[in-house]
């Protein structure tokens, strides 16, 4: 009798092991990780010839059932930045450190690195960056896309508080956000500018700001600006940004809330997450 029981136990164990092995060998291919509360679609632009922009939208928890409207943050370099921005914003919203916001990433189907240079630069640079990019100087066309094609779609399909919009960019994107501030400031209320490439074309952004100041002493905006002390782009980022900070502080624009920060020990890239967190808390503080 003991022998029969032992045999049954052995057979049962073998059958269980066989089932486990079979389940492991027939397991389907792992699925990709997806961000919850996100949507994605494309927009074919008539202002940027032949470009299909990939638009990613991150919604706050509880968005669907409510009728309230939300501030919106437009994120440049969405190919690299949307996921991080959305998740950091989620953490801050969860801890009630910022308002509930909608995050909109602007990405490309392909060719991100070259196309960002085209879209985020307001002119060509024949001094420091001559020949480094296939095409530059397309910022005005890109802003027409944002203003006349992207924003209307976002405003129509999502519950946006149009009095609380902001844009965030790093490097080229930081240069573009600064360009917008002094050429089309009505586009956004808040600006998160990180390690901006203000040295582009012999500091031409500083000249644009100077022209703006000649006709405007008021600037009712929120501007958060930062860079890291280990940024190796001294001529492009650090020196012109220091000059820009000093200039804006000296201007004392009426209505402007200007928050500059310098992060010790952070590089051009590593500063991003820290600066983004501080920028969100500055622009969207509860």
C-alpha positions as CSV (number, residue, x, y, z in Angstrom):
1,X,0.0,0.0,0.0
2,X,2.8,2.4,0.9
3,X,4.5,1.6,-2.5
4,X,1.3,2.5,-4.4
5,X,1.0,5.8,-2.5
6,X,4.6,6.6,-3.2
7,X,4.1,5.9,-6.9
8,X,1.1,8.1,-7.0
9,X,3.0,11.0,-5.4
10,X,5.8,10.6,-7.9
11,X,3.5,10.5,-10.9
12,X,1.5,13.6,-9.6
13,X,4.8,15.5,-9.1
14,X,6.0,14.7,-12.6
15,X,2.7,15.7,-14.1
16,X,2.9,19.1,-12.3
17,X,6.4,19.7,-13.4
18,X,5.5,18.8,-17.0
19,X,2.6,21.3,-16.9
20,X,4.9,24.1,-15.6
21,X,7.5,23.4,-18.2
22,X,4.9,23.4,-20.9
23,X,3.4,26.7,-19.7
24,X,6.8,28.3,-19.7
25,X,7.7,27.1,-23.2
26,X,4.4,28.1,-24.7
27,X,4.3,31.6,-23.0
28,X,3.4,34.4,-25.3
29,X,5.9,37.1,-26.2
30,X,6.1,39.7,-23.4
31,X,4.1,42.8,-24.1
32,X,5.5,46.3,-24.1
33,X,5.0,48.5,-21.1
34,X,2.4,51.2,-21.6
35,X,1.8,54.4,-19.7
36,X,-1.7,54.5,-18.2
37,X,-4.1,57.4,-19.0
38,X,-2.3,58.2,-22.2
39,X,-3.4,58.6,-25.8
40,X,-1.5,59.1,-29.1
41,X,-2.4,60.3,-32.6
42,X,-0.7,62.0,-35.5
43,X,-1.3,65.4,-37.3
44,X,-0.1,66.0,-40.8
45,X,1.1,69.6,-40.9
46,X,0.5,72.0,-43.8
47,X,3.0,74.5,-42.3
48,X,5.9,72.1,-42.0
49,X,6.0,70.4,-45.4
50,X,5.7,66.6,-45.3
51,X,5.7,66.3,-41.6
52,X,3.4,64.0,-39.6
53,X,3.8,64.9,-35.9
54,X,3.1,62.2,-33.3
55,X,1.2,63.7,-30.4
56,X,1.1,62.1,-27.0
57,X,-1.4,63.1,-24.4
58,X,-1.1,62.3,-20.7
59,X,-4.3,62.7,-18.7
60,X,-4.5,63.1,-14.9
61,X,-6.1,60.4,-12.8
62,X,-9.9,61.0,-12.6
63,X,-10.0,63.0,-15.8
64,X,-12.9,61.2,-17.5
65,X,-15.7,61.6,-14.9
66,X,-15.1,65.3,-14.2
67,X,-16.3,68.4,-16.0
68,X,-13.5,70.7,-14.8
69,X,-10.9,72.1,-17.1
70,X,-7.2,71.5,-16.7
71,X,-3.9,73.4,-17.2
72,X,-1.8,72.0,-20.1
73,X,1.9,71.6,-20.5
74,X,3.3,71.2,-24.1
75,X,6.5,69.2,-24.0
76,X,9.1,69.6,-26.7
77,X,11.3,66.6,-27.6
78,X,8.4,64.3,-26.7
79,X,10.3,61.4,-28.2
80,X,12.6,61.4,-25.2
81,X,10.7,63.6,-22.7
82,X,7.0,62.7,-22.7
83,X,7.2,59.6,-20.6
84,X,9.5,61.2,-17.9
85,X,7.4,64.4,-17.8
86,X,4.2,62.5,-17.5
87,X,5.4,60.3,-14.7
88,X,7.1,63.1,-12.7
89,X,3.9,65.2,-13.1
90,X,1.9,62.2,-11.9
91,X,4.0,61.9,-8.7
92,X,3.7,65.6,-8.0
93,X,-0.1,65.5,-8.6
94,X,-0.5,62.5,-6.4
95,X,1.3,64.2,-3.6
96,X,-0.7,67.4,-4.2
97,X,2.4,69.4,-4.9
98,X,1.1,70.7,-8.3
99,X,-2.3,71.2,-9.9
100,X,-3.7,68.3,-11.9
101,X,-2.5,69.0,-15.5
102,X,-2.6,67.5,-19.0
103,X,0.7,66.8,-20.6
104,X,1.1,67.0,-24.4
105,X,4.2,65.6,-26.0
106,X,5.2,66.7,-29.5
107,X,7.2,63.9,-31.3
108,X,8.2,62.7,-34.7
109,X,7.7,59.5,-36.7
110,X,11.4,59.4,-37.4
111,X,14.5,61.6,-37.6
112,X,14.0,63.3,-34.3
113,X,17.5,64.6,-33.8
114,X,17.7,66.5,-37.1
115,X,14.1,67.6,-37.2
116,X,14.3,69.2,-33.7
117,X,17.2,71.3,-35.0
118,X,15.0,72.4,-37.9
119,X,11.9,73.1,-35.8
120,X,13.4,74.6,-32.7
121,X,15.9,77.1,-34.2
122,X,14.7,80.5,-35.3
123,X,17.5,81.1,-37.7
124,X,20.6,79.5,-39.2
125,X,23.9,79.5,-37.3
126,X,27.0,79.9,-39.5
127,X,29.4,80.4,-36.6
128,X,29.4,77.6,-34.0
129,X,27.2,75.0,-35.7
130,X,28.0,75.5,-39.4
131,X,27.2,72.3,-41.3
132,X,26.3,70.2,-38.2
133,X,22.6,70.0,-39.1
134,X,20.8,69.4,-42.4
135,X,18.3,72.1,-41.9
136,X,17.7,74.9,-39.4
137,X,15.7,78.1,-39.0
138,X,12.2,76.5,-39.1
139,X,10.9,77.7,-35.8
140,X,8.3,80.1,-37.3
141,X,6.7,77.3,-39.4
142,X,6.8,75.0,-36.4
143,X,5.0,77.6,-34.2
144,X,2.4,77.9,-36.9
145,X,1.8,74.2,-36.6
146,X,1.5,74.5,-32.8
147,X,-0.7,77.5,-32.9
148,X,-3.0,76.7,-35.8
149,X,-3.0,72.9,-36.0
150,X,-2.1,71.3,-32.7
151,X,-3.6,73.7,-30.1
152,X,-7.0,73.7,-31.8
153,X,-7.1,69.9,-31.7
154,X,-6.1,69.8,-28.1
155,X,-8.6,72.5,-27.1
156,X,-11.4,70.8,-29.0
157,X,-10.8,67.2,-27.7
158,X,-9.7,67.8,-24.1
159,X,-10.9,70.0,-21.3
160,X,-8.2,72.7,-21.3
161,X,-8.0,75.8,-19.2
162,X,-6.8,78.1,-21.9
163,X,-5.7,80.7,-19.4
164,X,-3.2,78.2,-17.9
165,X,-1.0,76.9,-20.7
166,X,2.8,76.3,-20.6
167,X,5.6,75.0,-22.7
168,X,8.7,73.1,-21.6
169,X,12.0,72.5,-23.5
170,X,15.6,71.7,-23.0
171,X,18.7,72.8,-25.0
172,X,17.3,73.6,-28.5
173,X,13.8,73.3,-26.9
174,X,14.9,75.8,-24.3
175,X,16.0,78.2,-27.0
176,X,12.7,77.9,-28.7
177,X,10.7,78.5,-25.6
178,X,12.7,81.7,-25.0
179,X,12.1,82.7,-28.6
180,X,8.4,82.3,-28.2
181,X,8.4,84.4,-25.0
182,X,9.9,87.4,-26.8
183,X,8.2,87.0,-30.2
184,X,4.7,85.5,-29.5
185,X,4.3,85.7,-25.7
186,X,0.5,85.3,-26.0
187,X,0.9,81.7,-26.9
188,X,1.6,80.5,-23.4
189,X,1.3,81.7,-19.8
190,X,4.2,79.7,-18.4
191,X,7.6,78.7,-19.7
192,X,9.9,76.0,-18.3
193,X,13.3,76.6,-19.9
194,X,16.1,74.1,-19.2
195,X,19.8,74.5,-20.3
196,X,18.8,76.7,-23.3
197,X,21.1,77.0,-26.2
198,X,21.1,80.8,-26.1
199,X,24.5,81.0,-27.8
200,X,23.0,80.0,-31.1
201,X,24.0,82.4,-33.9
202,X,26.1,84.6,-31.8
203,X,23.6,85.0,-28.9
204,X,20.8,86.2,-31.3
205,X,18.1,85.5,-28.7
206,X,19.6,88.2,-26.5
207,X,19.2,90.6,-29.4
208,X,15.6,89.5,-29.8
209,X,14.9,90.2,-26.1
210,X,16.5,93.6,-26.4
211,X,14.2,94.5,-29.3
212,X,11.2,93.3,-27.3
213,X,12.2,95.4,-24.3
214,X,12.3,98.5,-26.5
215,X,8.6,98.3,-27.0
216,X,7.4,96.3,-23.9
217,X,7.9,97.0,-20.2
218,X,5.3,94.6,-19.1
219,X,5.4,90.8,-19.4
220,X,2.7,89.0,-17.4
221,X,4.2,85.6,-17.6
222,X,5.8,82.8,-15.5
223,X,9.4,82.0,-16.5
224,X,11.4,79.2,-14.8
225,X,15.0,78.9,-16.1
226,X,17.8,76.6,-15.1
227,X,21.0,74.9,-16.0
228,X,23.7,72.7,-14.4
229,X,27.2,73.8,-13.4
230,X,28.7,70.8,-15.2
231,X,27.1,71.7,-18.5
232,X,30.0,71.4,-21.0
233,X,28.4,73.8,-23.5
234,X,30.0,76.8,-22.1
235,X,29.7,79.1,-25.1
236,X,26.3,77.8,-26.1
237,X,24.5,77.4,-22.8
238,X,26.3,78.6,-19.7
239,X,27.7,82.0,-20.5
240,X,24.8,83.3,-22.6
241,X,22.3,81.9,-20.0
242,X,24.2,83.8,-17.2
243,X,24.0,86.9,-19.3
244,X,20.3,86.3,-20.0
245,X,19.5,85.9,-16.3
246,X,21.4,89.1,-15.4
247,X,19.6,91.0,-18.2
248,X,16.1,89.8,-17.2
249,X,16.7,90.7,-13.6
250,X,17.9,94.1,-14.6
251,X,14.9,94.7,-16.9
252,X,12.4,94.1,-14.1
253,X,9.5,93.5,-16.4
254,X,6.2,94.4,-14.8
255,X,4.1,91.3,-14.1
256,X,6.9,88.8,-14.8
257,X,7.5,86.1,-12.3
258,X,11.1,85.0,-13.0
259,X,12.6,82.0,-11.2
260,X,16.2,81.2,-12.2
261,X,18.0,78.2,-10.7
262,X,21.5,76.8,-11.0
263,X,22.1,73.2,-10.1
264,X,25.5,72.2,-8.7
265,X,27.0,69.0,-10.1
266,X,24.5,68.5,-12.9
267,X,25.3,68.1,-16.6
268,X,23.5,69.3,-19.7
269,X,21.4,66.0,-19.5
270,X,21.3,65.1,-15.8
271,X,19.9,68.5,-14.9
272,X,16.7,67.7,-16.8
273,X,14.8,65.6,-14.3
274,X,15.6,67.9,-11.3
275,X,14.9,71.1,-13.3
276,X,11.7,69.6,-14.7
277,X,10.5,68.9,-11.1
278,X,11.3,72.4,-9.9
279,X,9.8,73.9,-13.1
280,X,6.5,72.0,-12.6
281,X,6.3,73.1,-9.0
282,X,6.9,76.7,-10.0
283,X,4.5,76.9,-12.9
284,X,1.7,74.7,-11.6
285,X,2.0,75.2,-7.9
286,X,-1.3,74.4,-6.1
